[in-house]
């Protein structure tokens, strides 16, 4: 099978304006992936499926990843001469910046026809708030339909062109996306019919206060 670099180069020759980069995986699995810009993602997906040398006809897994805003600390080193004529001093200065967060969708692709794979591709949203739309790849790999719905439900990625985009695990009225790293559980658990343990402790805060006991002789005539 072609290397990921060869696949990327062939894609760039066919789609010269496409946003494509390789993300290396330093783990022992060494399953590196191809980061694909959303604008040409569906065309690229169809190419990966239909190309005779690849025939990536099966999408085995679709998953989401939440990357919140991240504080980056950068250190710069400057050499300052000593006014007294001594050796120069090395001064370190640290600056902080915020790296904006985003949501990511990861697809694992295999060729059932050629018995090869996986090829892993990733798409990333513009941010985690108002730029969370990506093209659905379900029109290319039908096996992605329910899995993209899970990513929509649990992470909040909106898949443009999905044939039936709606919640699949949580109910329609549910607020938020439980797999986001900043998701905060509600503490009322009004949908839990038999709360227990930690859930019960949280739920009790929303129970009506018990009625105060009547004062002795209050009902005497």
ZIUR-V871925 format. One record per residue. N is the residue number from 1. RES is the residue in three letters. OMEGA is omega in whole degrees, 0 to 359 (NA if undefined). NEAR is the number of other ideal C-beta (glycine too) atoms within 12 Angstrom. Layout:
N/RES/OMEGA/NEAR + N/RES/OMEGA/NEAR
This chain:
1/UNK/178/19 + 2/UNK/174/23 + 3/UNK/179/16 + 4/UNK/177/31 + 5/UNK/179/16 + 6/UNK/178/18 + 7/UNK/179/32 + 8/UNK/183/29 + 9/UNK/179/18 + 10/UNK/177/24 + 11/UNK/180/35 + 12/UNK/177/23 + 13/UNK/180/14 + 14/UNK/180/20 + 15/UNK/188/24 + 16/UNK/180/12 + 17/UNK/185/14 + 18/UNK/175/27 + 19/UNK/183/21 + 20/UNK/175/34 + 21/UNK/180/20 + 22/UNK/176/24 + 23/UNK/182/23 + 24/UNK/178/16 + 25/UNK/184/17 + 26/UNK/182/9 + 27/UNK/180/9 + 28/UNK/179/6 + 29/UNK/179/12 + 30/UNK/178/14 + 31/UNK/180/23 + 32/UNK/185/23 + 33/UNK/182/32 + 34/UNK/178/42 + 35/UNK/187/28 + 36/UNK/174/39 + 37/UNK/188/26 + 38/UNK/188/35 + 39/UNK/181/19 + 40/UNK/188/24 + 41/UNK/184/36 + 42/UNK/176/31 + 43/UNK/179/24 + 44/UNK/179/39 + 45/UNK/179/38 + 46/UNK/177/22 + 47/UNK/180/32 + 48/UNK/179/43 + 49/UNK/191/33 + 50/UNK/182/19 + 51/UNK/184/25 + 52/UNK/182/15 + 53/UNK/183/19 + 54/UNK/179/34 + 55/UNK/179/23 + 56/UNK/190/39 + 57/UNK/183/27 + 58/UNK/173/27 + 59/UNK/186/36 + 60/UNK/188/22 + 61/UNK/172/25 + 62/UNK/180/39 + 63/UNK/180/26 + 64/UNK/176/37 + 65/UNK/177/26 + 66/UNK/177/30 + 67/UNK/180/23 + 68/UNK/173/21 + 69/UNK/184/17 + 70/UNK/177/16 + 71/UNK/180/14 + 72/UNK/177/13 + 73/UNK/180/14 + 74/UNK/182/14 + 75/UNK/174/13 + 76/UNK/181/12 + 77/UNK/181/13 + 78/UNK/177/12 + 79/UNK/181/12 + 80/UNK/179/14 + 81/UNK/179/13 + 82/UNK/181/12 + 83/UNK/182/8 + 84/UNK/179/8 + 85/UNK/178/7 + 86/UNK/179/9 + 87/UNK/180/10 + 88/UNK/181/14 + 89/UNK/177/14 + 90/UNK/183/14 + 91/UNK/178/14 + 92/UNK/177/14 + 93/UNK/181/13 + 94/UNK/176/13 + 95/UNK/181/12 + 96/UNK/174/12 + 97/UNK/180/12 + 98/UNK/174/14 + 99/UNK/184/15 + 100/UNK/180/19 + 101/UNK/179/25 + 102/UNK/174/29 + 103/UNK/184/37 + 104/UNK/176/33 + 105/UNK/186/46 + 106/UNK/180/37 + 107/UNK/175/44 + 108/UNK/187/28 + 109/UNK/178/41 + 110/UNK/171/26 + 111/UNK/175/27 + 112/UNK/182/19 + 113/UNK/184/17 + 114/UNK/179/20 + 115/UNK/179/13 + 116/UNK/182/20 + 117/UNK/5/29 + 118/UNK/162/29 + 119/UNK/185/41 + 120/UNK/177/34 + 121/UNK/182/48 + 122/UNK/170/38 + 123/UNK/183/43 + 124/UNK/177/32 + 125/UNK/179/34 + 126/UNK/176/21 + 127/UNK/180/22 + 128/UNK/186/28 + 129/UNK/187/18 + 130/UNK/176/10 + 131/UNK/187/18 + 132/UNK/181/29 + 133/UNK/176/26 + 134/UNK/177/41 + 135/UNK/175/30 + 136/UNK/175/34 + 137/UNK/175/41 + 138/UNK/176/30 + 139/UNK/178/23 + 140/UNK/179/31 + 141/UNK/185/32 + 142/UNK/180/20 + 143/UNK/179/24 + 144/UNK/188/40 + 145/UNK/182/26 + 146/UNK/183/25 + 147/UNK/173/32 + 148/UNK/176/41 + 149/UNK/177/27 + 150/UNK/179/29 + 151/UNK/175/41 + 152/UNK/184/36 + 153/UNK/190/29 + 154/UNK/182/29 + 155/UNK/179/40 + 156/UNK/175/36 + 157/UNK/179/42 + 158/UNK/184/29 + 159/UNK/179/39 + 160/UNK/180/23 + 161/UNK/177/22 + 162/UNK/185/32 + 163/UNK/185/17 + 164/UNK/186/17 + 165/UNK/177/25 + 166/UNK/181/20 + 167/UNK/182/23 + 168/UNK/179/20 + 169/UNK/179/19 + 170/UNK/181/22 + 171/UNK/188/11 + 172/UNK/184/10 + 173/UNK/183/9 + 174/UNK/181/20 + 175/UNK/175/16 + 176/UNK/184/18 + 177/UNK/193/27 + 178/UNK/180/22 + 179/UNK/173/23 + 180/UNK/184/26 + 181/UNK/178/20 + 182/UNK/180/18 + 183/UNK/179/19 + 184/UNK/180/12 + 185/UNK/171/17 + 186/UNK/181/18 + 187/UNK/179/18 + 188/UNK/177/17 + 189/UNK/183/22 + 190/UNK/180/15 + 191/UNK/183/14 + 192/UNK/185/18 + 193/UNK/182/10 + 194/UNK/181/10 + 195/UNK/179/20 + 196/UNK/178/13 + 197/UNK/184/12 + 198/UNK/179/13 + 199/UNK/179/21 + 200/UNK/180/18 + 201/UNK/178/14 + 202/UNK/183/20 + 203/UNK/183/23 + 204/UNK/179/18 + 205/UNK/181/15 + 206/UNK/177/17 + 207/UNK/176/15 + 208/UNK/179/8 + 209/UNK/179/8 + 210/UNK/180/7 + 211/UNK/179/6 + 212/UNK/179/7 + 213/UNK/180/8 + 214/UNK/179/9 + 215/UNK/180/8 + 216/UNK/178/7 + 217/UNK/182/7 + 218/UNK/183/9 + 219/UNK/181/8 + 220/UNK/178/7 + 221/UNK/NA/4
